[in-house]
Amino acid sequence: MIQKVILSNQVKEELLDDILSGKYQPGDRLIESQIAKSMGISQSPVREALRDMVAMRFVEVEPHKGARVRKIEQREIMEIYPVRACLEELAGQLATDKVIDELKHLEKAVEKMTRAFKSGDARKMAHWDVHFHRTILEASGNDILIESWNALMIEARTFVTLSNLIKHRPELNLADWHDPIIDALREGDPMHCGAVMREHVEEFGKVMQSVFSAVPHNSEAELAVE
C-alpha cells in the first residue's frame, strides 16, 4: 500500500511537471493506458494520480471523454490571494520567534529568486519563492495552518502567475519584495511581521489584477499554463 501511494505521488508530480512545462496544453486528453505505458507501470497509480489532480483542479473529467487538462481562469487565480493573505499573516505572527535561525537561508532563497528573474526562468523563480514562504509556514509549528496552505497548491499556481507576469511585466522583480519580510522577522515583532506578510500577498494580488486588466478578456485573460 505504501509503495502504491509513493508511485501515485511520483506519477502526479511528473504529470504536473508536464502540464506546467507546456507538454500538455489545456484541453489535451490524459489517457490512463498511454501514460501507464510510457512510464512502464500499471494503470492503477495513474488513475490515483489523475483523481488527485482533479481535486487539485488541474484536470477535469468529462463523461465519455475521459480526463483533460483544465484551463486556469483568472477568477481562480485571484480568489487565492485573500485566502493566502490570511494564512500567511497568521504564519508570520507564529513564526517570528522561531525562524531567526533561518534568516540566512531565506536571504539565499531571495538571491536565487533574483538570479532566476534575471534569466527569465519562471519555474525556478516560483520554486524559490514558494521555498521562502514554506520555510516561514513550517516554522510556525501549526500543522493545520501548514496543511491549509499546502492545499492551495501554491507552487503550481505561482508558476502560472509568474510565467504571465514575466511576459507582461518583465521589468518587475518580485524577489525584492521579500526583503521587508526578512527585515520584519529580524525585528521580532509578531504583529508587524504578520502585517508585512499579509501586505506582501495582497500587493502581489493587485499586480496580477493589473495584468489581467491590461489584457483583452478574450485572449490572455484566461490563463493557460505556459
Steps between C-alpha positions, in 0.01 A plus 500: 500500500783743590680425173176558307452841664861597431469397135174690461667812640790460259259473207314808621820703528610397152163584347493836678847571368384415147200733535702787645770463235241514222544143380129460567282797404152588629250268334754222435380153593680301771452136412572258784619214283736717295647670807546165676671352195733798459602470867525123499249454782147372553196726454405495870749766624424712192130484584574607859721785381232629264243493781731713713552743212125533454478599868782747441301642205773445245307222329132456418309185408212509253258210454592285199802722429736422786754724671619828351731781611292789638542858395580725795281808503587835655219469756668191645833680516357806672292311757813350654651831618261601782510145636878477477540847654311391813702180534835671455411779742444237768817317397702819539360557847573144613841458339669827598682365805567159343645581160795714611747220419359481146563862402821423308313221326219739404751754368656229284156414360451865402839500326399192300167662415689803368725284282197318363330832425804629311506186287124511444453159660147508646520142621811551714371834623174335608690219671711734713209734566296213639803362686534839673139509612484132591801543730305758700180296496678192632672707769155596630464147637125501429420184304147606405632830367769324298251245364258776397778692324627190319145424384507822296766345271707816530798391288296397197289814509802721566666359189191585295486857630874563470503368143239757406658771712840459334326516165293812571709681766860392428642798692343397833738301721283351774804355675562845650155493658619237748758722669243675725389160627856414603537840665176448694608154614831643615323773699303232684158667533241225423212735417716712271643195327151362444388832353801513266434148373133576444588818309753308290236253379235768449737717295587204278128447449461864396781463248336195346168683484670782310645246257156352440348846454757588234438187294195456272245275669470269201870426466750471783266590785413135537838367593619189332800341664796612294 
